[in-house]
Amino acid sequence: MPPAVCPSHAAPIATGSLSVKINALGCGRVGDPITGCTSVATGSANVFAGD
């Protein structure tokens, strides 16, 4: 199956970390779902956040 094509940075992260907040929102991590799309595909290799 080909990967989903999502506009770059167009959709908000649906669910982020439950324990790490940034401006009162859950911190987004690789693998977290994106609203109306698939999931976060890439991120920092040396930053780890939450559950």
C-alpha positions as CSV (number, residue, x, y, z in Angstrom):
1,M,0.0,0.0,0.0
2,P,1.5,3.4,-0.9
3,P,1.9,5.9,2.0
4,A,-0.7,8.5,2.5
5,V,0.0,11.9,1.1
6,C,-0.5,14.7,3.6
7,P,0.0,18.4,3.1
8,S,3.1,19.5,5.0
9,H,2.2,20.8,8.4
10,A,-1.5,21.3,7.4
11,A,-3.2,19.2,10.0
12,P,-2.9,19.3,13.9
13,I,-1.7,16.4,16.0
14,A,-4.8,14.6,17.2
15,T,-3.2,13.1,20.4
16,G,0.1,14.0,21.9
17,S,1.8,13.1,25.2
18,L,-0.4,12.9,28.2
19,S,2.4,13.8,30.6
20,V,4.4,16.4,28.7
21,K,2.6,19.7,27.8
22,I,3.7,22.6,25.6
23,N,1.4,25.7,25.9
24,A,-1.2,23.3,27.7
25,L,-1.2,20.9,24.7
26,G,0.3,17.4,24.6
27,C,3.7,17.3,23.1
28,G,3.6,15.7,19.6
29,R,5.9,12.7,19.0
30,V,6.8,10.4,16.1
31,G,4.0,8.0,15.7
32,D,1.3,10.2,17.2
33,P,-1.9,10.4,15.1
34,I,-2.5,13.5,12.9
35,T,-6.1,14.7,12.4
36,G,-7.5,13.6,9.1
37,C,-4.2,11.9,8.0
38,T,-1.9,9.1,9.3
39,S,0.7,9.9,11.9
40,V,3.8,12.0,12.6
41,A,6.6,10.4,10.5
42,T,9.8,12.2,11.5
43,G,11.2,14.1,14.5
44,S,14.2,14.9,16.5
45,A,16.5,11.9,17.1
46,N,17.7,13.2,20.5
47,V,14.5,14.6,22.2
48,F,12.3,12.2,24.1
49,A,8.9,13.2,25.7
50,G,6.5,11.5,27.9
51,D,4.6,8.3,28.0
